[in-house]
Amino acid sequence: MSEDLLPLTPAVFHTLLTLADGPGHGYAIAQAVEARTENRVRMGPGTLYGTLARLVELELIREDTADGQGRRRVYRLTMAGESLLRREAERMAADVEMLRAKALLQ
């Protein structure tokens, strides 16, 4: 089923990529995405929390509480999420190779 998600949307790709570094809460994920992409990808609250909810529903990430009392949600990449991210990386690498073969990218 997760194959149907490929290619990943920028919001999904960057969320999974950020969580590959370790768990994080929503605002920290958004900040990391913006920093890593030099603000080329910005996720407002609707996009961010909609993406997180969808990824939890698809079991690509899981939600925990950082304080044990449910006040601060922390998200973690699941094995299925990591696997999907790897497949997307392989798909993107193949695209880069095609661009190089056409001398459009060095």
PEVENHU-V677977 format. One record per pair of residues at least 12 apart in sequence whose ideal C-beta (glycine too) atoms are under 8 Angstrom apart, sorted by the first residue. I is the first residue (numbers start at 1). J is the second residue. Records with the same first field share a line. If there is no record, write none. Layout:
I: J + J
This chain:
1: 58
2: 58 + 60 + 80 + 83 + 84
3: 87
5: 58 + 84
6: 84 + 87 + 88 + 91
7: 88 + 91
8: 84 + 88
9: 51
10: 41
11: 41 + 43 + 47 + 48 + 51
12: 51 + 54 + 55
13: 85 + 88
14: 33 + 36 + 37 + 41 + 43
15: 29 + 33 + 43 + 48 + 51 + 52 + 55 + 61
16: 55 + 60 + 61 + 77 + 81 + 82 + 84 + 85 + 88
17: 36 + 85
18: 32 + 33 + 36
19: 61 + 75 + 76 + 77 + 81
20: 77 + 82 + 85
23: 64 + 74 + 75 + 76
24: 74 + 75
25: 66 + 72 + 73 + 74 + 75
26: 48 + 49 + 52 + 73 + 75
29: 43 + 48 + 52 + 75
30: 42 + 43 + 48
52: 75
55: 75 + 81
56: 75
58: 80
59: 78 + 80 + 81
60: 77 + 78 + 80 + 81 + 84
61: 75 + 76 + 77 + 78 + 81
62: 75 + 76 + 78
63: 75
64: 76
